């Protein structure tokens, strides 16, 4: 993959010891992932100093370690050598960038306030219909996850789809400078992370940091339905395309409808159209398929290829995930994360599907909203009233979410304890009801689903 000489060249590091293996096959900062031939990255910026795990890395078979503290290289081992650098985190990024520059396959970068992982999964799934595609593992999308993902791309991979996340300005710029994508996708700009960036305009600027790093010979595919995304499109140096729902664009969807198996819609591209279906719900999920379809078409796939790929589409858990193994009810697990915009979208989508079921909302706290947290939660309660006739009951769980149930006119109960909430919700786990679970990641609302499952299985 990379030789020790190349690693020293990339980082300006000094090789200490006599290597038994000249080539490094993989890179890890978690010793549990180490295998023979790996390089262990001794990071120092987190809660624990990675240098303390060097012996464990060696026991796991690491043939080399990247270190920044020379004291740990005094007792060199015949089994493991060291590359000494000034800053191991910076050097890790430099190794990833060096490796990226050696790659010749198309690399697609995906960012946005909501739906990054889902869209990344969709793009990779459609492209896998004809090619071997690497995609970011889970949502490893930060300053460590993106370099790690790049370094996991193998020689036989034909394309790669990488996800980029951020909480603060400058983070996307840092990642995009490493990745230098051939194709950039920006899904949306919403109020997620507004606590750190203070305004949606600032969030848009932070997401826009991706575009100048896009290859001039590549292209960007952007969500034309989002005005903030449109507002930053001029920063892309190459070709720019837009996708939309209902309105004509470079690619767009129309005639969206649902049944109990998922969503059906028409895709329009140039002078052609085709009916497609996906085994999931939500207009937002239809929107997220469009960049996947467009990218596939640019790389020689046919509309029929795309249609066949979408039929078997699967995405990461807890993104409007359909769950059918909790009693006889239908559960929509959208508990991976939440912002005011994404929570409204989930509520609206849930209100318009599964008309034969009585619907119950289970909503938890939304985090990272700063001083406006109370107002945002109350706003969700007011929003629910728009669809009040379509829901039977509202349950809120946590602390700040009490503002939702206090504001909504829908019959409701609030719980601070998940076990108590589970005992109450067990009565809805029957064939008449559908339940939506939505909250920020820190709430771990999926634990509540498991609690309900366990409570109804007890004799």
C-alpha positions as CSV (number, residue, x, y, z in Angstrom):
1,X,0.0,0.0,0.0
2,X,2.6,2.5,1.2
3,X,6.3,1.9,1.9
4,X,7.9,3.2,5.1
5,X,10.1,5.4,2.8
6,X,6.9,7.0,1.3
7,X,5.5,7.5,4.8
8,X,8.7,9.3,5.9
9,X,8.5,11.4,2.7
10,X,4.9,12.3,3.3
11,X,5.4,13.3,6.9
12,X,9.0,14.5,7.1
13,X,9.4,11.8,9.8
14,X,12.4,9.9,10.9
15,X,12.6,6.1,10.7
16,X,13.8,4.5,13.9
17,X,14.7,0.8,13.9
18,X,15.3,-1.8,11.3
19,X,12.1,-2.8,9.5
20,X,11.2,-6.4,8.8
21,X,8.4,-5.3,6.5
22,X,9.0,-2.4,4.1
23,X,5.3,-2.0,3.1
24,X,2.4,-1.0,5.4
25,X,-0.9,-2.6,4.5
26,X,-3.2,-0.6,6.8
27,X,-3.3,2.2,9.3
28,X,-5.2,2.3,12.6
29,X,-5.4,4.5,15.7
30,X,-7.5,1.8,17.5
31,X,-5.4,-1.1,18.6
32,X,-8.5,-3.4,18.3
33,X,-8.3,-3.0,14.6
34,X,-4.6,-3.7,14.2
35,X,-3.5,-6.7,12.1
36,X,-0.1,-8.0,11.0
37,X,1.5,-5.4,8.6
38,X,-0.4,-2.5,10.1
39,X,0.9,0.9,11.3
40,X,-0.4,2.1,14.6
41,X,-1.1,5.9,14.8
42,X,-0.3,7.1,18.4
43,X,-2.6,10.1,18.6
44,X,-2.3,12.5,21.6
45,X,-5.2,14.9,21.1
46,X,-7.9,12.8,22.7
47,X,-8.7,11.6,26.2
48,X,-5.8,9.2,26.2
49,X,-2.3,9.3,24.9
50,X,-1.9,6.7,22.1
51,X,1.7,6.2,23.0
52,X,0.5,4.2,26.1
53,X,-0.8,1.5,23.7
54,X,2.3,0.9,21.7
55,X,3.0,-2.5,23.4
56,X,-0.6,-3.6,22.8
57,X,-0.3,-2.6,19.1
58,X,2.9,-4.6,18.8
59,X,1.2,-7.6,20.4
60,X,-1.6,-7.3,17.8
61,X,1.0,-7.5,15.0
62,X,1.7,-3.9,14.1
63,X,5.0,-3.7,12.2
64,X,5.3,0.1,12.6
65,X,4.0,2.9,14.7
66,X,3.7,6.7,14.0
67,X,4.8,8.5,17.2
68,X,5.5,12.1,18.3
69,X,7.2,11.4,21.6
70,X,10.8,10.3,21.1
71,X,10.9,8.8,24.6
72,X,8.8,5.9,23.4
73,X,11.3,5.0,20.7
74,X,14.3,4.5,23.1
75,X,13.7,0.8,23.4
76,X,13.2,-0.3,19.8
77,X,11.9,-3.7,19.1
78,X,13.0,-6.1,16.3
79,X,9.3,-6.6,15.6
80,X,8.2,-2.9,15.3
81,X,9.8,0.2,14.0
82,X,8.8,3.8,14.5
83,X,8.3,6.9,12.4
84,X,9.0,9.9,14.6
85,X,7.1,13.1,13.7
86,X,6.3,16.4,15.3
87,X,2.5,15.9,15.4
88,X,1.0,12.5,14.9
89,X,-2.5,13.7,14.0
90,X,-1.1,16.1,11.4
91,X,1.2,13.4,10.0
92,X,-1.8,11.0,9.8
93,X,-3.5,13.5,7.6
94,X,-0.4,14.0,5.5
95,X,-0.1,10.2,4.9
96,X,-3.8,10.1,3.8
97,X,-3.2,13.1,1.4
98,X,-0.1,11.4,0.0
99,X,-2.0,8.2,-0.6
100,X,-4.9,10.1,-2.1
101,X,-2.6,11.7,-4.6
102,X,-1.5,8.2,-5.8
103,X,-5.1,7.2,-6.4
104,X,-6.6,7.5,-9.9
105,X,-10.2,6.4,-9.2
106,X,-13.0,8.9,-9.1
107,X,-13.7,10.1,-5.5
108,X,-17.1,11.5,-4.5
109,X,-17.4,13.7,-1.4
110,X,-20.8,14.2,0.3
111,X,-21.7,16.8,2.9
112,X,-24.8,18.6,4.1
113,X,-26.6,19.4,7.4
114,X,-28.8,16.3,7.3
115,X,-28.8,13.1,5.4
116,X,-25.1,12.8,4.7
117,X,-24.8,9.1,5.6
118,X,-28.0,8.1,3.9
119,X,-27.0,9.9,0.6
120,X,-23.5,8.4,0.8
121,X,-25.0,4.9,1.2
122,X,-27.4,5.5,-1.7
123,X,-24.7,6.7,-4.0
124,X,-22.4,3.8,-3.1
125,X,-25.3,1.3,-3.5
126,X,-26.3,2.4,-6.9
127,X,-22.7,2.5,-8.2
128,X,-22.0,-1.0,-6.7
129,X,-24.6,-2.3,-9.3
130,X,-21.7,-2.3,-11.8
131,X,-18.4,-1.4,-10.0
132,X,-16.5,-2.2,-6.8
133,X,-17.1,0.9,-4.7
134,X,-15.5,1.9,-1.4
135,X,-17.6,4.0,1.0
136,X,-17.0,5.6,4.3
137,X,-17.5,3.1,7.1
138,X,-20.6,4.1,9.2
139,X,-20.3,7.9,9.6
140,X,-16.5,8.2,10.0
141,X,-16.6,11.7,8.6
142,X,-14.4,13.9,10.9
143,X,-10.8,15.0,11.0
144,X,-9.8,11.4,11.9
145,X,-12.5,9.4,10.1
146,X,-11.9,10.9,6.7
147,X,-8.1,10.2,6.6
148,X,-8.8,6.7,8.0
149,X,-11.4,6.1,5.2
150,X,-9.0,7.3,2.5
151,X,-6.4,4.9,3.7
152,X,-8.8,2.0,3.6
153,X,-9.3,2.3,-0.2
154,X,-7.8,-0.8,-1.9
155,X,-6.1,-1.3,-5.2
156,X,-9.1,-3.1,-6.7
157,X,-11.7,-0.4,-5.7
158,X,-13.0,1.4,-8.8
159,X,-14.7,4.3,-7.1
160,X,-15.0,5.8,-3.6
161,X,-17.7,7.7,-1.8
162,X,-16.6,9.7,1.3
163,X,-18.7,11.5,3.8
164,X,-17.6,14.8,5.4
165,X,-19.1,16.2,8.6
166,X,-18.4,19.4,10.5
167,X,-19.3,21.3,13.7
168,X,-17.2,24.4,13.1
169,X,-16.0,26.6,10.3
170,X,-12.8,25.4,8.6
171,X,-13.4,21.7,9.2
172,X,-14.7,20.9,5.7
173,X,-11.9,23.0,4.2
174,X,-9.4,20.8,6.1
175,X,-11.0,17.6,5.0
176,X,-11.6,18.6,1.4
177,X,-8.0,19.7,1.0
178,X,-7.0,16.1,1.8
179,X,-9.7,14.4,-0.3
180,X,-9.7,16.7,-3.4
181,X,-12.9,15.2,-4.7
182,X,-13.7,14.6,-8.4
183,X,-17.4,14.9,-7.6
184,X,-18.9,17.0,-4.8
185,X,-22.4,16.6,-3.4
186,X,-24.1,19.1,-1.0
187,X,-27.5,17.9,0.1
188,X,-28.8,20.8,2.2
189,X,-28.0,23.6,4.6
190,X,-30.2,23.7,7.6
191,X,-30.1,24.7,11.3
192,X,-28.0,21.7,12.5
193,X,-25.0,22.8,14.5
194,X,-26.4,26.4,14.8
195,X,-25.1,26.6,18.3
196,X,-21.5,26.7,17.1
197,X,-22.0,28.7,13.9
198,X,-24.8,31.1,15.1
199,X,-26.6,31.4,11.8
200,X,-27.7,29.4,8.7
201,X,-25.7,31.7,6.5
202,X,-22.6,30.8,8.5
203,X,-23.5,27.1,8.1
204,X,-23.8,27.6,4.4
205,X,-20.3,29.2,4.2
206,X,-18.9,26.2,6.2
207,X,-20.5,23.7,3.8
208,X,-19.3,25.7,0.8
209,X,-15.7,25.0,1.8
210,X,-16.0,21.8,-0.1
211,X,-16.6,23.4,-3.5
212,X,-13.2,25.1,-4.2
213,X,-11.4,21.8,-3.6
214,X,-13.5,20.0,-6.3
215,X,-11.6,19.1,-9.4
216,X,-12.1,21.6,-12.2
217,X,-12.5,18.6,-14.5
218,X,-15.1,17.1,-12.3
219,X,-18.5,18.4,-11.2
220,X,-20.8,19.3,-8.3
221,X,-24.3,18.0,-8.0
222,X,-26.3,20.3,-5.6
223,X,-29.7,20.4,-4.1
224,X,-31.5,23.1,-6.0
225,X,-34.5,23.0,-3.6
226,X,-32.3,24.5,-0.9
227,X,-31.8,28.2,-1.4
228,X,-28.7,28.3,0.7
229,X,-27.1,25.6,-1.4
230,X,-28.0,27.5,-4.5
231,X,-26.4,30.6,-3.0
232,X,-23.0,28.9,-2.7
233,X,-23.0,27.1,-6.0
234,X,-20.8,29.8,-7.7
235,X,-17.8,28.6,-5.6
236,X,-17.5,25.4,-7.6
237,X,-14.7,25.7,-10.1
238,X,-16.1,23.1,-12.6
239,X,-19.5,22.1,-13.9
240,X,-22.4,22.5,-11.6
241,X,-25.7,20.6,-11.8
242,X,-28.8,20.7,-9.7
243,X,-31.4,18.1,-8.5
244,X,-34.9,19.0,-7.4
245,X,-38.2,17.6,-6.4
246,X,-41.2,18.5,-8.7
247,X,-39.4,21.5,-10.4
248,X,-37.5,20.9,-13.6
249,X,-33.7,20.7,-13.1
250,X,-30.7,18.7,-14.5
251,X,-32.4,15.7,-12.7
252,X,-35.7,15.8,-10.9
253,X,-38.4,13.7,-9.4
254,X,-42.2,13.9,-9.8
255,X,-45.4,12.0,-9.0
256,X,-44.2,10.8,-5.6
257,X,-46.5,8.3,-3.9
258,X,-46.3,5.6,-1.2
259,X,-47.6,2.2,-0.4
260,X,-46.8,-0.1,2.6
261,X,-43.7,-1.3,0.9
262,X,-42.1,2.1,0.3
263,X,-42.1,5.0,-2.2
264,X,-42.7,5.2,-6.0
265,X,-41.6,8.2,-8.1
266,X,-40.7,9.2,-11.6
267,X,-37.2,10.3,-12.4
268,X,-36.6,12.8,-15.2
269,X,-33.2,13.2,-16.8
270,X,-32.7,15.2,-20.0
271,X,-35.4,14.0,-22.4
272,X,-36.0,10.7,-20.6
273,X,-38.0,9.5,-17.7
274,X,-38.5,6.3,-15.8
275,X,-40.6,5.1,-12.8
276,X,-38.5,4.0,-9.8
277,X,-39.2,2.6,-6.4
278,X,-37.3,2.5,-3.1
279,X,-38.1,0.2,-0.1
280,X,-38.3,3.2,2.3
281,X,-40.4,6.2,3.1
282,X,-39.9,9.9,3.0
283,X,-39.9,12.6,0.3
284,X,-36.4,13.5,1.7
285,X,-35.3,10.0,0.8
286,X,-36.5,10.5,-2.8
287,X,-34.5,13.7,-2.9
288,X,-31.4,11.8,-1.6
289,X,-31.6,9.3,-4.4
290,X,-31.3,12.0,-7.1
291,X,-27.6,12.7,-6.7
292,X,-26.9,9.0,-6.7
293,X,-28.9,8.5,-9.9
294,X,-27.2,11.5,-11.6
295,X,-23.7,10.4,-10.6
296,X,-24.3,6.9,-11.9
297,X,-25.6,8.3,-15.2
298,X,-22.5,10.5,-15.6
299,X,-20.3,7.4,-15.2
300,X,-22.1,5.3,-17.9
301,X,-24.9,3.6,-16.1
302,X,-28.3,3.4,-17.8
303,X,-31.6,4.5,-16.3
304,X,-32.6,0.8,-16.2
305,X,-29.4,0.0,-14.2
306,X,-30.4,2.7,-11.7
307,X,-34.0,1.4,-11.4
308,X,-32.8,-2.1,-10.7
309,X,-30.2,-0.9,-8.1
310,X,-32.8,1.2,-6.3
311,X,-35.2,-1.8,-5.7
312,X,-32.7,-3.3,-3.3
313,X,-31.6,-0.1,-1.7
314,X,-30.6,-0.3,2.0
315,X,-29.2,2.5,4.2
316,X,-27.5,2.8,7.5
317,X,-29.8,2.1,10.6
318,X,-31.9,4.7,12.3
319,X,-32.5,6.9,9.2
320,X,-36.2,6.6,8.9
321,X,-35.7,2.9,9.2
322,X,-38.7,0.6,9.0
323,X,-38.8,-1.8,11.9
324,X,-41.4,-4.6,12.1
325,X,-40.2,-6.8,14.9
326,X,-41.6,-4.9,17.9
327,X,-45.0,-6.5,18.7
328,X,-47.4,-6.1,15.8
329,X,-46.9,-2.4,15.3
330,X,-44.9,-0.6,12.6
331,X,-42.0,1.5,13.9
332,X,-40.1,4.2,12.0
333,X,-36.7,4.5,13.7
334,X,-35.4,8.0,12.7
335,X,-33.5,8.3,16.0
336,X,-30.0,8.7,14.6
337,X,-30.0,12.5,15.0
338,X,-32.3,15.6,14.9
339,X,-32.3,19.3,14.3
340,X,-35.5,21.5,14.1
341,X,-35.6,21.1,10.3
342,X,-35.1,17.4,10.2
343,X,-37.6,16.8,13.0
344,X,-40.2,18.8,11.1
345,X,-39.4,16.9,8.0
346,X,-39.8,13.5,9.8
347,X,-43.1,14.6,11.4
348,X,-44.5,15.8,8.0
349,X,-43.4,12.7,6.2
350,X,-44.8,10.4,8.9
351,X,-48.1,12.2,8.7
352,X,-48.5,11.5,5.0
353,X,-47.7,7.7,5.0
354,X,-49.4,4.5,6.3
355,X,-52.9,6.0,6.3
356,X,-54.4,2.8,7.6
357,X,-52.6,3.1,10.9
358,X,-53.1,5.2,14.0
359,X,-49.9,7.2,14.5
360,X,-48.0,8.0,17.6
361,X,-45.1,10.4,17.8
362,X,-42.2,9.7,20.2
363,X,-39.9,12.7,20.2
364,X,-36.7,13.4,22.3
365,X,-34.4,16.3,23.0
366,X,-32.6,18.1,20.2
367,X,-29.1,19.1,21.1
368,X,-26.6,21.8,20.0
369,X,-29.3,24.5,19.8
370,X,-27.7,27.0,22.2
371,X,-29.8,29.6,23.9
372,X,-32.7,29.2,21.5
373,X,-33.2,25.6,22.5
374,X,-36.5,26.2,24.4
375,X,-37.9,28.2,21.5
376,X,-36.9,25.6,18.9
377,X,-38.6,22.8,20.9
378,X,-41.8,24.9,21.3
379,X,-41.7,25.5,17.6
380,X,-41.9,21.7,17.0
381,X,-44.9,21.6,19.3
382,X,-46.6,24.3,17.2
383,X,-45.6,22.5,14.0
384,X,-47.3,19.2,15.2
385,X,-50.6,21.1,15.4
386,X,-50.4,21.6,11.6
387,X,-51.0,17.8,11.3
388,X,-52.8,17.2,14.6
389,X,-55.7,15.4,13.0
390,X,-53.3,12.7,11.6
391,X,-51.8,11.7,15.0
392,X,-53.4,9.9,17.9
393,X,-50.8,10.7,20.6
394,X,-47.5,12.4,21.4
395,X,-44.9,11.1,23.8
396,X,-41.8,13.2,24.6
397,X,-38.7,11.9,26.3
398,X,-35.9,13.7,28.0
399,X,-35.7,17.3,29.3
400,X,-36.0,20.0,26.7
401,X,-38.6,18.0,24.7
402,X,-41.1,18.8,27.4
403,X,-41.5,22.1,25.7
404,X,-42.8,20.2,22.6
405,X,-45.5,18.4,24.5
406,X,-46.4,21.5,26.5
407,X,-46.9,23.5,23.3
408,X,-48.7,20.9,21.2
409,X,-52.5,20.6,21.5
410,X,-52.2,16.8,20.7
411,X,-52.9,14.5,23.7
412,X,-49.5,13.8,25.2
413,X,-47.3,12.5,28.0
414,X,-43.8,13.5,29.0
415,X,-41.2,11.1,30.5
416,X,-37.7,11.8,31.8
417,X,-37.1,8.0,32.1
418,X,-36.9,5.6,29.1
419,X,-38.1,2.6,31.1
420,X,-41.2,4.4,32.3
421,X,-41.8,5.6,28.7
422,X,-41.4,2.0,27.4
423,X,-44.0,0.6,29.8
424,X,-46.5,3.3,28.7
425,X,-45.7,2.8,24.9
426,X,-46.1,-1.0,25.1
427,X,-49.8,-0.6,24.8
428,X,-49.3,0.8,21.3
429,X,-47.3,-2.2,20.0
430,X,-50.3,-3.7,18.2
431,X,-51.4,-4.0,14.6
432,X,-53.4,-0.8,14.7
433,X,-50.5,1.6,15.4
434,X,-47.4,3.1,13.7
435,X,-44.8,4.8,15.9
436,X,-42.2,7.4,14.9
437,X,-39.0,7.8,17.0
438,X,-37.0,11.0,16.5
439,X,-34.3,12.7,18.6
440,X,-30.7,13.8,18.7
441,X,-28.0,11.2,18.8
442,X,-27.2,11.8,22.5
443,X,-30.7,10.7,23.5
444,X,-30.1,7.2,22.2
445,X,-33.8,6.8,21.6
446,X,-33.2,3.4,20.0
447,X,-32.7,2.1,23.5
448,X,-36.4,3.0,24.1
449,X,-37.4,0.8,21.2
450,X,-35.5,-2.1,22.7
451,X,-37.1,-1.4,26.1
452,X,-40.5,-1.7,24.5
453,X,-39.6,-4.9,22.7
454,X,-38.4,-6.4,26.0
455,X,-41.4,-5.2,28.0
456,X,-43.9,-6.8,25.6
457,X,-42.0,-10.1,25.5
458,X,-42.1,-10.6,29.2
459,X,-44.8,-13.1,30.4
